Amino acid sequence: MNLSDATRMILAESAAFPELMRAARDAYDKLAAGRRVHHADLSWILREACRKDLYGVLIRKHGTGAFEDMVVVLSREIDRQVPVLSR
């Protein structure tokens, strides 16, 4: 699974939540155009999907394996972009 597939999964199930749908659509459109999506935006989408209880819907519709792949792909991209703080 790639990053655009992961955002598309959330986008497809977010119609009942307009703000989440707009953010997921914006992220998907940027990724489809070959542009980068900021880690803060991806993190917000992932958190908001959890808050709106989309995780259960995604697991039922796509299966546990696809759901876990989606979370891993998004989390890896977030982790890759987050600046490392020096002490």
N, C-alpha and C positions, 0 to 999 in steps of 0.2 A: 504494500500500500504506500502511496506517496502522499505528500502533504495536501495536495488539492483534493484527493479522494477522501482524506480524513475530514477536511472542512466541508466537503459536499455531503458527507453523512450527517453532520450536524445541521447543515442548511436544510436538508430534505425533511427533517423532523421538527423544525423550529417555527413553522407557520403560526402556531398559537402564541408565539412570543416575538412580537415585531422588532424589538430592539436587538435581540439575539439573532433574528433572521437577517436584519440589515448588516450586522457585524460579520456574520458568517458569509453572506453574499459578497460583501466588500472584500473579505479575505480571499474567497474563492476566485473572484474576478481578478484580483491582483496576481494571484498564483497562476491563473490561466494565461495572463498576459506576460508571464515570466518575471514578475516583480516580486520583491521580498515583502513579507508581512512582519511587522514589528512584533517582537516577543511579547510585549505587553498586551497587544491585541489578541494574539493567540491564547495567552494565559487567561484573559478575560472570557473569551469564548468557551474555553474548557471549563472554567469555574461556573460560568452562567448556565451552561448545559447541565451541570451537576445540580445547581440550585433549582433549576426548573424541572428536575427529575427526568431529564431526557435519557439518562444512562440506562434506565430500565427499558425504555422504549427501544433504544438502539440495540441492546442485548437481545431482546425478544425478536426484533426484526432482522438483524444481521448475524446474530450468534455471538457467543462469548469470544471466540477467536478474532473475529473481525473487529469487535469492540475493543479488545485489548490491543490489537494492531493500531487502531485509530489513536488510542490514548498514548501509546508508545511513540508513534510518529510525531504527534503534536508535542509531547513532552521533550523528545530529543531536540526538536527544532527550538523550542523555548530555551532549553538548557544550552544549546549551541550559541544562542545569541546573547544570553544574559552576561553582562560584564562581570569579570572576576574582581572582587574587591580585595585590595591588598591591605594588610594590617600594619 
